[in-house]
Amino acid sequence: MKYNIEKINQIGNLLAEVVEEALEMKGQEEVLIGEIEMVLRESLLKTGNSALQCFLENADRKIEAEIECACGGRLKYQRRREATIWSVFDKVSYKRAYYAGCTCGKGCAPVDQRYGIEPGKVTSGLARLVSLCGIKEAFDGSRKSLKEFLLFEVSENTVRAETQKMGELQRQADLELIKETQNESSLHTCPVGKREQSQEPAPEVLYGSIDAATPALAGGAREVRIEPRNEKEKAVEDREKWRDLKIGCWYEGEMVPQSRQSTRQKDKAQRAEVVLRAKNQKYFCDIEVAEQFGKLFWATGCAAGADRARILVFICDGAIWIWNLIAHYYPNSIQIVDWYHAADRLLRIAKEAFANPDERQAWRERVTEDLWQGRVELVIEACQALSMKSDLARQSLAYYGDNIERMRYAHFRAAGYFIGSGIIESGCKQIVTQRLKISGAQWNVDGAILTAKARAAWLSNDWEKLVKTRSLFPLAA
């Protein structure tokens, strides 16, 4: 947006005079820049408040005696009626033309409709800032931070409501996407040209990853503490629940230039590995059973071009429900068990099976090298040899046996694919650990889902879409 620089400079000169007068009234001989900035911010807040009020009060174009009602009837001019909104400039009250008298019983203020205003509510501009704080820190902490940023109080309940409203918008977008893609046959038979015109070009290589907390990690890094849903649940002893938040991510990979490689990445390059980093990440999440989550998995995949990509690669841990979903929706994809999960299991087996540190280290290095080269059959033999003295080794026979073709790591590296699911681990950390699991956090199911979905939208660079949709709320109502 372009501005009249001359007028802006005039306003700037006037504000400078206001700030100078305010500082003189304090009677301080020496003033530091920080205090000048604060006085200027306070002046700008008051100026913005006054300017927004004037703008809205002067926004009525021509006051008609009658206007058409949304129902098709007629509304008659009543008076200039006062309304109040909460904006980025604090509470703003203004008067505008108000119409009523239609047989439907509803009134109308054209200015409110024109600018997407909902009297008595938070404006979309303030909602954007409030919810952004709400997805990054606890609602109470957000309230404190917002006061520093905005210079006025916003209640904890407002932060919660606006954050979860953004999450609700994302949930509705997810449901609409599921509705559009739930009929796989019609999706595949729809005109290709029309679909390709409405979406971004399909990626050459697309990656997908899914993860979730496991019940065995009660109180662990990724589980979400959920309040009992009703009085009957609350009455049951030890009813404090921890529920899984399932998270998925679609992403692409790109080479990391040598000049921008980290020390760890340079070490990988020396081992003749392709050094990749993720880009265009799109996260999705829900607290839902696997079958229902699968619908979101398929829908978001279609949006990301998973069904059109030349090469589709999934990198996940060994959870059976994950591979079942992948087999159902994307049976022709390349499937890779996360290298770090597979290698870490060998470390745990060695610790359990060997008391002697040297024997432990020797076994681990030998078997890890076999795994690295994709010689999974040798890994299984090594575990079989320890099965009598290690429960984990015995249990791992099925783990490695069921995933033999998903652990051909030498082949995957030669093809230039990621072999680690760090991107989904990062998503779990950023959505769950850094927000839903922060100290003292306790949620009902809906609150956890909505906050997680809003944060996922931010991490996916889809925040602007939610903000634009939020701006249309009063019009949509």
C-alpha positions in Angstrom: 0.0 0.0 0.0 1.3 3.4 -1.0 1.1 6.4 1.4 1.3 10.1 1.0 4.8 10.7 2.4 4.3 14.4 2.8 1.3 13.9 5.1 3.1 11.1 7.0 6.0 13.5 7.6 3.6 16.2 8.8 2.1 13.7 11.3 5.6 12.7 12.3 6.5 16.3 13.1 3.4 16.7 15.2 4.0 13.5 17.1 7.6 14.6 17.8 6.2 17.8 19.3 3.8 15.7 21.4 6.5 13.4 22.7 8.8 16.4 23.5 6.1 18.1 25.5 5.3 14.8 27.4 9.0 14.4 28.3 9.3 18.0 29.4 6.3 17.5 31.7 8.2 14.7 33.4 11.0 17.2 34.3 13.8 14.8 33.5 17.1 16.4 32.5 18.4 13.3 30.7 16.3 11.0 28.7 17.4 7.8 27.1 16.2 6.5 23.8 14.2 3.7 25.4 11.9 6.1 27.2 11.5 8.2 24.1 10.4 5.1 22.2 7.9 4.2 24.8 6.3 7.7 24.9 6.2 7.6 21.1 4.5 4.2 21.1 1.9 5.4 23.6 1.3 8.4 21.5 1.0 6.3 18.3 -1.5 4.0 20.1 -3.7 7.0 21.0 -3.3 8.5 17.6 -4.3 5.2 15.9 -7.3 4.9 18.2 -8.5 8.3 17.3 -7.7 7.8 13.6 -9.6 4.5 13.4 -12.6 6.1 15.1 -12.6 9.0 12.6 -12.2 6.7 9.7 -15.1 4.6 10.6 -17.4 7.5 11.5 -16.6 9.1 8.1 -17.0 5.9 6.2 -20.7 6.2 5.5 -20.9 7.1 1.9 -24.5 8.3 1.4 -27.2 7.8 4.0 -30.2 6.5 2.3 -33.7 6.6 3.7 -34.1 2.9 2.9 -31.7 0.1 1.8 -32.3 -3.5 0.8 -32.1 -6.2 3.6 -30.2 -9.4 3.1 -33.6 -11.3 3.2 -34.9 -9.3 0.3 -37.0 -6.9 2.3 -36.4 -3.2 3.1 -34.5 -1.6 6.0 -35.2 2.0 7.1 -32.6 4.4 8.4 -32.8 4.7 12.2 -29.9 6.8 13.5 -26.2 7.0 13.9 -25.8 4.2 16.4 -22.7 3.6 18.5 -20.6 0.4 18.4 -17.4 -0.7 20.1 -14.7 -3.0 18.8 -11.4 -4.2 20.2 -8.6 -3.4 17.8 -4.8 -3.2 17.7 -5.4 0.3 19.0 -7.3 -0.8 22.1 -11.0 -0.3 22.6 -12.5 1.9 19.9 -16.0 3.3 19.9 -17.6 4.9 16.8 -21.0 6.0 15.4 -22.3 4.8 12.1 -25.6 4.7 10.2 -27.9 2.0 11.4 -30.9 0.5 9.5 -33.7 -1.6 10.9 -37.5 -2.2 10.5 -37.5 -5.2 8.2 -40.1 -7.9 8.8 -37.2 -10.4 9.4 -36.3 -8.4 12.5 -32.7 -7.9 11.7 -30.8 -4.7 11.6 -27.8 -3.6 9.5 -24.9 -1.2 9.6 -23.3 -0.9 6.1 -20.0 0.3 7.5 -19.7 -2.9 9.6 -20.5 -5.1 6.6 -18.1 -3.3 4.3 -15.1 -3.6 6.6 -15.9 -7.0 8.2 -16.6 -5.6 11.6 -18.4 -7.5 14.4 -19.4 -5.0 17.1 -18.4 -6.0 20.6 -15.8 -8.4 19.3 -12.1 -8.5 18.5 -11.1 -7.2 15.0 -9.3 -9.5 12.6 -6.2 -7.4 12.9 -6.0 -7.8 16.7 -7.1 -11.5 16.4 -4.1 -12.1 14.1 -1.6 -10.9 16.8 -3.4 -12.4 19.8 -3.7 -15.9 18.2 -0.1 -15.8 17.0 1.0 -15.3 20.6 -1.5 -18.0 21.7 0.1 -20.7 19.4 3.6 -19.9 20.7 3.2 -19.8 24.5 0.7 -20.5 27.3 -2.5 -18.4 27.1 -1.6 -16.7 30.4 1.9 -16.0 29.3 0.6 -14.7 26.0 -1.5 -12.2 27.9 1.6 -10.8 29.6 3.6 -10.7 26.4 0.7 -9.0 24.5 0.6 -6.2 27.1 4.2 -5.4 26.4 3.6 -5.4 22.6 0.2 -3.7 22.4 0.4 -1.5 25.6 -3.0 -2.6 26.7 -4.5 -5.6 28.4 -6.0 -8.6 26.6 -7.6 -11.3 28.7 -6.4 -14.9 28.9 -9.9 -16.0 27.7 -9.6 -13.7 24.6 -6.2 -15.2 23.8 -7.6 -18.7 24.1 -10.8 -18.0 22.1 -8.9 -16.3 19.2 -6.2 -19.0 19.1 -8.8 -21.7 19.0 -10.9 -19.8 16.5 -7.9 -20.0 14.1 -7.7 -23.7 14.8 -11.3 -24.1 14.0 -10.8 -22.4 10.7 -8.0 -24.9 10.0 -10.2 -27.8 11.1 -13.0 -26.6 8.7 -10.5 -26.4 5.9 -9.3 -29.9 6.7 -12.9 -31.2 6.7 -13.6 -29.5 3.4 -10.5 -31.1 1.9 -11.5 -34.5 3.2 -14.9 -34.0 1.7 -13.4 -33.2 -1.7 -11.1 -36.2 -1.7 -12.9 -38.9 0.2 -14.1 -40.5 -3.0 -10.8 -41.8 -4.4 -12.3 -43.1 -7.6 -14.0 -39.8 -8.5 -10.8 -38.0 -7.6 -8.8 -40.1 -10.1 -11.4 -39.9 -12.8 -12.0 -36.2 -12.6 -10.6 -34.2 -15.6 -6.9 -34.1 -15.2 -6.6 -30.7 -16.9 -9.0 -29.1 -14.5 -7.3 -30.5 -11.4 -3.8 -29.5 -12.6 -5.0 -26.0 -13.2 -6.3 -25.7 -9.7 -3.1 -26.9 -8.0 0.6 -26.3 -7.9 2.7 -28.5 -10.3 3.3 -32.0 -8.8 6.8 -32.3 -7.2 9.3 -34.6 -8.7 10.0 -36.3 -5.4 7.7 -35.8 -2.5 8.2 -37.1 1.1 5.7 -37.9 3.7 6.2 -38.7 7.4 3.7 -39.6 10.3 4.3 -39.9 14.0 2.5 -40.0 17.3 3.1 -40.4 21.0 2.8 -44.0 22.3 0.9 -44.9 25.5 4.1 -46.4 26.9 5.5 -42.8 27.1 3.1 -41.6 29.7 4.2 -38.2 30.7 6.8 -38.3 27.8 7.8 -35.6 25.4 5.0 -35.9 23.0 1.9 -36.9 24.8 -0.9 -34.4 25.6 -2.4 -34.1 29.0 -6.2 -34.2 28.6 -8.8 -33.3 31.3 -11.5 -35.8 32.0 -14.5 -35.0 29.8 -17.3 -35.5 32.2 -18.1 -35.9 35.9 -18.2 -39.7 35.6 -14.6 -39.7 34.2 -13.5 -37.3 36.9 -14.8 -39.6 39.6 -12.5 -42.5 38.5 -9.2 -42.6 40.4 -6.0 -41.9 38.5 -8.1 -40.7 35.6 -5.6 -38.2 34.4 -5.4 -39.0 30.7 -2.5 -38.7 28.2 -3.7 -38.9 24.6 -1.8 -39.2 21.3 -1.6 -36.3 18.9 -1.0 -37.8 15.5 1.1 -35.5 13.3 2.0 -35.8 9.6 4.1 -33.8 7.2 4.5 -33.5 3.5 7.8 -32.0 2.3 10.4 -31.9 -0.5 14.1 -32.1 -0.3 16.9 -29.9 -1.7 20.7 -30.1 -1.7 22.5 -28.1 0.9 25.3 -25.9 -0.6 28.7 -26.8 0.9 29.1 -23.2 2.1 26.0 -23.6 4.2 26.5 -27.1 5.6 26.7 -27.6 9.3 29.5 -29.6 10.9 27.3 -32.6 11.1 26.3 -32.2 7.5 29.9 -31.9 6.4 30.6 -35.1 8.2 27.8 -36.8 6.2 29.3 -35.4 3.0 32.6 -36.9 3.8 30.9 -40.3 4.0 29.7 -39.8 0.4 26.1 -39.1 1.6 23.8 -36.7 -0.2 23.3 -33.7 2.2 19.6 -32.7 1.9 17.4 -30.4 3.8 13.6 -30.2 3.8 11.6 -27.5 2.2 7.9 -26.6 1.6 6.8 -28.4 4.8 3.0 -28.9 5.2 2.0 -30.2 8.6 -1.3 -31.7 9.6 -2.5 -33.2 12.9 -5.4 -34.5 14.9 -6.3 -36.5 18.0 -8.1 -39.3 16.3 -8.1 -43.0 15.7 -5.9 -44.2 12.8 -8.7 -44.9 10.5 -10.1 -41.4 10.8 -6.7 -39.8 10.7 -6.1 -41.7 7.4 -8.8 -39.6 5.7 -6.8 -36.4 6.6 -3.6 -38.2 5.6 -5.1 -38.9 2.1 -6.7 -35.5 1.7 -3.6 -33.5 2.6 -1.6 -35.8 0.4 -3.8 -34.9 -2.6 -3.4 -31.2 -1.8 0.4 -31.7 -1.7 0.5 -33.7 -4.9 1.3 -37.0 -3.4 -1.0 -38.9 -5.9 0.7 -37.0 -8.8 4.4 -37.0 -7.8 6.7 -39.1 -9.9 8.4 -40.5 -6.8 6.7 -40.7 -3.4 8.8 -41.6 -0.4 7.6 -42.2 3.2 10.0 -42.2 6.1 8.5 -43.2 9.4 9.2 -45.3 12.5 8.2 -48.9 12.7 4.6 -48.4 14.0 2.3 -50.9 12.3 -0.7 -48.5 12.1 1.5 -46.0 10.1 2.5 -48.5 7.5 -1.0 -49.9 7.3 -2.2 -46.4 6.4 0.5 -46.0 3.8 -0.2 -49.4 2.3 -3.9 -48.5 2.0 -3.6 -45.0 0.5 -0.2 -45.1 -1.3 0.6 -48.8 -2.0 3.2 -48.0 -4.7 5.3 -45.6 -2.6 8.9 -46.1 -1.5 8.9 -46.9 2.2 11.8 -46.3 4.6 12.0 -47.0 8.3 13.7 -44.1 10.0 17.4 -44.9 10.2 17.8 -43.4 13.7 15.0 -45.5 15.2 16.5 -48.6 13.7 20.0 -47.9 14.8 19.0 -46.8 18.3 17.3 -50.1 18.8 20.7 -51.9 18.2 22.2 -49.6 20.9 19.6 -50.6 23.4 20.0 -54.3 22.5 23.7 -54.1 23.1 23.2 -52.4 26.5 20.8 -55.1 27.6 22.8 -58.1 26.2 26.4 -57.2 27.1 27.8 -56.4 30.5 31.3 -56.0 29.1 31.8 -52.5 27.5 34.2 -53.8 24.9 32.0 -56.6 23.8 29.0 -54.3 23.7 30.8 -51.7 21.6 32.2 -54.3 19.2 28.8 -56.0 18.6 27.1 -52.6 18.2 29.6 -51.3 15.6 29.5 -54.5 13.6 25.7 -54.8 13.5 25.2 -51.1 12.9 27.5 -51.3 9.9 25.4 -54.2 8.5 22.3 -52.1 9.0 23.9 -49.0 7.4 24.7 -51.1 4.3 21.2 -52.5 4.2 22.3 -56.1 5.1 19.2 -56.6 7.3 19.4 -60.3 7.2 22.7 -60.2 9.0 21.1 -57.8 11.6 18.4 -60.4 12.2 20.9 -63.2 12.6 22.8 -61.1 15.2 19.6 -60.5 17.1 18.7 -64.1 16.9 22.0 -65.1 18.5 21.2 -62.8 21.5 17.6 -63.8 21.8 18.2 -66.1 24.8 19.8 -63.3 26.9 18.0 -60.2 25.7 14.2 -59.8 25.6 14.6 -56.7 23.3 16.8 -58.7 20.9 14.1 -61.4 20.7 11.3 -58.8 20.2 13.4 -57.1 17.5 13.3 -60.2 15.3 9.9 -59.2 14.1 10.7 -55.5 13.9 13.7 -56.0 11.6 12.0 -59.0 9.8 8.8 -57.1 9.0 10.8 -54.1 7.7 13.6 -55.7 5.7 12.8 -53.9 2.4 12.2 -50.7 4.3 15.8 -50.9 5.7 17.8 -51.1 2.5 19.7 -48.0 3.5 22.6 -48.3 1.1 20.1 -48.4 -1.8 18.1 -45.5 -0.5 21.2 -43.4 0.0 22.5 -44.2 -3.5 19.1 -43.0 -4.8 19.6 -39.7 -3.0 16.7 -40.1 -0.6 16.4 -38.9 3.0 16.7 -41.9 5.4 15.9 -40.0 8.6 12.5 -38.7 9.8 13.9 -35.6 11.5 11.3 -33.4 9.9 8.4 -35.1 11.7 10.4 -35.3 14.9 10.8 -31.6 14.6 7.1 -31.2 14.1 6.3 -33.2 17.2 8.7 -31.1 19.2 7.3 -27.8 17.8 3.6 -28.6 18.1 3.5 -30.8 21.1 6.5 -30.3 23.3 6.9 -26.6 22.8 3.2 -25.8 23.1 0.8 -28.5 24.3 3.2 -29.9 26.8 4.6 -26.7 28.3 4.6 -26.5 32.1 1.2 -26.6 33.7 -0.7 -27.2 30.4 -3.9 -29.2 30.6 -6.4 -29.4 27.9 -9.8 -30.7 26.9 -9.7 -32.6 23.7 -11.1 -29.9 21.5 -8.8 -27.2 22.9 -5.7 -29.3 22.3 -6.8 -30.2 18.7 -7.6 -26.6 17.7 -4.4 -25.1 19.3 -2.3 -27.8 17.6 -4.0 -27.2 14.2 -3.4 -23.5 14.4 0.2 -24.0 15.3 0.6 -26.5 12.4 -0.8 -23.9 10.0 1.8 -21.4 11.2 4.6 -23.9 10.7 3.3 -24.7 7.3 3.3 -21.0 6.2 -0.5 -21.1 5.9 -1.1 -18.5 8.6 -2.0 -15.8 6.0 -4.8 -18.1 4.7 -6.3 -18.4 8.1 -6.0 -14.6 8.7 -7.8 -13.8 5.5 -10.6 -16.3 6.3 -10.8 -14.9 9.8 -11.3 -11.4 8.3 -14.5 -12.7 6.6 -16.1 -14.1 9.8 -18.8 -11.4 10.3 -19.7 -11.6 6.6 -19.9 -15.3 6.6 -22.2 -15.2 9.7 
